[in-house]
Structure formats: structure tokens, C-alpha cells
Amino acid sequence: MLKVGITGGIGSGKSTVTNMLKEKLLPIIDADIVAREVFIINPELISQIKEEFGYEFFDEEGKLRRKEFGNYIFKNDTLRKKLECIIMPFIINEINRRIKAYEQDNCKICFLDAPTLIENNLHTSMDVIILVWVSSDVQIQRIMLRDDLDLDAAIDRIRAQMPIDEKRKFADFIIDNGGSIENTKLQLDLIITQLERLDVKDEV
């Protein structure tokens, strides 16, 4: 099975590309969705986070207040790395489990959409890397609009990831997502065509 990693920076529009893949009914694992679901699959995570960071980031029902917690975490690299040490092993384990399930179903290709694909070394288990790229100005504008954040909070989130231009050297394909939806779709369709050729060559 051809394993294709999709990454980018926060606000680069990976979700747009992922939705296009979903429309094509291609197998996709979304790391952001996995990151939410691991709390359900592994309830002990909630206890670990409460013990490490306090109870004030949880509502009366025990659910994590993600925006407030995010604002707190992204201002401090030490705290952010501490959280990653707690949660990332669970996320990676669940991602690997889902990849294996697609392999057992004899899928020819599987996409992994992960914002920190490279930062967490998940790219090393992929066959192909696609980078969804936009300029830093576009990133900031999109984050502020999408998440209702001020400029400082948006920049904190960008700085928490590897710079998007640094990710270029890891990419086999780059989608410039700073233009129209139609232009993004055209770039993606061309890449999928090339990936399908790779798969055919492997079979031969």
C-alpha cells in the first residue's frame, strides 16, 4: 500500500485538500480527528492532563476547553512539549493501527493528513509527502479569521510548528493553496495521477 503524508502549516488549508480527497472516496486518516478521538479511546488521558495542567481547563461535564487550553499551551514551549509527550504516543499508536487496518483491507493507497507530520517523525513511515503551502501572511489571516484569534495568538500557533518553508525540503509534491479552489483542485488531480502511475509501476 502506498502511504501518502499530507502536511502544511496551520492555516495552510490542508482541510480543503483533505475534503477533495474525501469526495474522491480515497482512504484518509485525519490526525486532528484522531487527536480528539484518543480522549474517548483512552480516558486515562484526561486524568493525566488534569494532574499535569490543572482542572480549570475542563468544563462541568469534564470536557476539555480546547480554545482556552490552546491559548495557554501555545504561549509556552515547555508546556507544549510536556503535553506532546503525554498525548503523542497515543495519537501515533492509533494512526498506525488505522494504517494497518487499511493495509489489511488491501487498499492500494492511504493518505495521512497531519499538521505535525515532520515534527513528530511520522514522515519517515510515509512513501510520499505532499506539502500544502501558503505564504505566512495568508496563514496569519486565515488563522485569525477561522479561530477568532488576535494577531499574537495566531503567531504563537504558527511558531509552535516548524516553519512552512522549512518543510519544503521534505516534500515530494507541493500544492500552492494561496489561489482559487479550482487551482488547488487541479494541482491535486495532477498529483493523484502521478501517484496512480507509481502504484501501477509497483504492481508491474
C-alpha positions as CSV (number, residue, x, y, z in Angstrom):
1,M,0.0,0.0,0.0
2,L,1.3,3.4,-1.0
3,K,1.3,5.7,2.2
4,V,1.0,9.4,1.4
5,G,1.5,12.0,4.1
6,I,-0.1,15.4,3.7
7,T,1.2,18.3,5.8
8,G,1.5,22.0,5.9
9,G,1.3,24.8,8.4
10,I,-1.6,25.8,10.5
11,G,-4.0,27.8,8.3
12,S,-2.4,26.5,5.0
13,G,-5.7,24.8,4.0
14,K,-5.0,21.1,4.4
15,S,-8.6,20.6,5.2
16,T,-9.6,21.9,1.8
17,V,-7.3,19.3,0.2
18,T,-8.5,16.5,2.5
19,N,-12.1,17.3,1.7
20,M,-11.2,17.0,-2.0
21,L,-9.8,13.5,-1.3
22,K,-12.9,12.5,0.6
23,E,-15.0,13.5,-2.4
24,K,-12.9,11.0,-4.4
25,L,-13.7,8.4,-1.7
26,L,-10.0,7.8,-1.1
27,P,-8.9,6.4,2.3
28,I,-7.8,9.2,4.7
29,I,-6.6,9.3,8.2
30,D,-7.0,12.8,9.8
31,A,-4.6,13.3,12.7
32,D,-6.6,16.1,14.1
33,I,-9.7,13.9,14.3
34,V,-7.5,11.1,15.9
35,A,-6.2,13.6,18.4
36,R,-9.8,14.2,19.6
37,E,-10.8,10.6,19.5
38,V,-7.9,9.3,21.6
39,F,-9.5,11.0,24.6
40,I,-12.5,8.8,24.1
41,I,-10.5,5.7,23.3
42,N,-8.1,6.3,26.2
43,P,-10.0,8.1,29.0
44,E,-6.9,8.0,31.2
45,L,-5.5,10.8,29.1
46,I,-8.0,13.2,30.7
47,S,-6.7,12.3,34.2
48,Q,-3.1,12.8,33.1
49,I,-3.8,16.3,31.7
50,K,-5.7,17.3,34.8
51,E,-2.9,16.2,37.0
52,E,-0.3,18.0,34.9
53,F,-2.1,21.2,33.9
54,G,-4.9,21.6,36.4
55,Y,-8.7,21.3,36.4
56,E,-9.5,24.8,35.2
57,F,-9.4,23.9,31.5
58,F,-12.3,21.5,31.9
59,D,-16.0,22.3,31.9
60,E,-18.6,20.9,34.4
61,E,-19.0,17.8,32.2
62,G,-15.3,17.1,32.3
63,K,-14.7,18.1,28.6
64,L,-11.5,20.0,27.7
65,R,-12.0,23.7,26.9
66,R,-9.8,23.4,23.8
67,K,-9.5,27.1,22.9
68,E,-8.6,28.2,26.4
69,F,-6.2,25.3,26.8
70,G,-4.7,26.1,23.4
71,N,-4.1,29.7,24.3
72,Y,-2.4,28.7,27.5
73,I,-0.2,25.9,25.9
74,F,0.9,27.7,22.8
75,K,2.5,30.6,24.8
76,N,5.0,28.3,26.4
77,D,7.2,25.8,24.5
78,T,8.0,23.8,27.7
79,L,4.3,23.3,28.5
80,R,3.5,22.5,24.8
81,K,6.3,19.9,24.7
82,K,5.1,18.4,28.0
83,L,1.6,18.0,26.5
84,E,3.0,16.4,23.4
85,C,4.9,13.9,25.5
86,I,1.7,12.8,27.1
87,I,-0.6,12.7,24.1
88,M,1.6,11.9,21.0
89,P,2.3,8.3,21.9
90,F,-1.5,7.6,22.0
91,I,-2.1,9.5,18.7
92,I,0.8,7.8,16.9
93,N,-0.3,4.3,18.1
94,E,-3.9,5.0,16.8
95,I,-2.7,6.3,13.5
96,N,-0.5,3.2,13.0
97,R,-3.5,1.0,13.9
98,R,-5.6,2.6,11.3
99,I,-2.9,2.4,8.6
100,K,-2.6,-1.3,9.3
101,A,-6.4,-1.7,9.0
102,Y,-6.3,-0.2,5.5
103,E,-3.4,-2.5,4.6
104,Q,-5.5,-5.5,5.8
105,D,-8.3,-4.3,3.6
106,N,-5.9,-4.4,0.6
107,C,-6.2,-0.7,-0.1
108,K,-3.8,0.5,-2.8
109,I,-3.2,3.9,-1.3
110,C,-3.8,5.7,2.0
111,F,-3.5,9.4,2.9
112,L,-2.4,10.7,6.4
113,D,-3.3,14.3,7.0
114,A,-1.1,15.5,9.9
115,P,-0.1,19.1,10.6
116,T,3.0,17.9,12.6
117,L,3.8,15.0,10.3
118,I,7.5,16.0,10.1
119,E,7.9,17.4,13.6
120,N,6.8,14.0,15.0
121,N,8.8,11.9,12.5
122,L,5.7,10.4,11.0
123,H,7.0,11.3,7.6
124,T,9.7,8.6,7.9
125,S,7.0,5.9,7.6
126,M,5.4,7.5,4.5
127,D,6.3,6.7,0.9
128,V,5.3,10.2,-0.4
129,I,5.0,13.6,1.2
130,I,2.6,16.3,-0.1
131,L,3.1,19.8,1.4
132,V,0.1,22.2,1.3
133,W,1.8,25.6,1.2
134,V,0.7,29.3,1.6
135,S,2.6,32.4,2.4
136,S,3.0,33.4,6.1
137,D,0.7,36.4,5.6
138,V,-2.1,34.2,4.3
139,Q,-1.5,31.8,7.2
140,I,-2.0,34.6,9.8
141,Q,-5.1,36.0,8.1
142,R,-6.7,32.6,7.8
143,I,-6.0,31.6,11.4
144,M,-7.3,34.8,12.9
145,L,-10.5,34.5,10.8
146,R,-11.0,30.8,11.3
147,D,-10.3,30.6,15.0
148,D,-11.3,34.1,16.1
149,L,-7.8,34.9,17.4
150,D,-5.9,38.1,17.7
151,L,-2.6,38.6,15.9
152,D,-0.4,37.5,18.8
153,A,-2.3,34.3,19.4
154,A,-2.2,33.4,15.7
155,I,1.6,34.0,15.6
156,D,2.0,31.8,18.8
157,R,0.4,28.9,16.9
158,I,2.5,29.3,13.8
159,R,5.7,29.5,15.9
160,A,4.7,26.2,17.6
161,Q,5.3,24.4,14.3
162,M,8.2,24.0,12.0
163,P,8.2,27.0,9.6
164,I,6.2,26.0,6.5
165,D,9.1,27.0,4.1
166,E,11.4,24.6,6.1
167,K,9.0,21.8,5.3
168,R,9.6,22.2,1.5
169,K,12.8,20.1,1.6
170,F,10.9,17.1,2.9
171,A,8.1,17.3,0.3
172,D,7.8,15.2,-2.9
173,F,5.0,17.4,-4.1
174,I,3.9,21.0,-3.2
175,I,0.4,22.3,-3.6
176,D,0.3,26.2,-3.6
177,N,-3.0,26.8,-1.8
178,G,-2.9,30.6,-2.0
179,G,-5.1,30.8,-5.1
180,S,-8.5,29.6,-6.1
181,I,-10.2,26.4,-5.1
182,E,-10.1,25.4,-8.7
183,N,-6.4,25.9,-8.9
184,T,-5.8,23.8,-5.8
185,K,-8.0,21.0,-7.2
186,L,-6.1,21.0,-10.5
187,Q,-2.8,20.6,-8.7
188,L,-4.2,17.8,-6.5
189,D,-5.6,15.9,-9.5
190,L,-2.2,16.1,-11.3
191,I,-0.5,14.7,-8.2
192,I,-3.0,11.8,-7.8
193,T,-2.5,10.9,-11.4
194,Q,1.3,10.6,-10.8
195,L,0.6,8.6,-7.6
196,E,-1.6,6.2,-9.5
197,R,1.3,5.7,-12.0
198,L,3.6,4.9,-9.1
199,D,1.2,2.3,-7.9
200,V,0.9,0.7,-11.3
201,K,4.7,0.5,-11.6
202,D,5.0,-1.2,-8.2
203,E,2.5,-3.8,-9.4
204,V,4.5,-4.4,-12.6
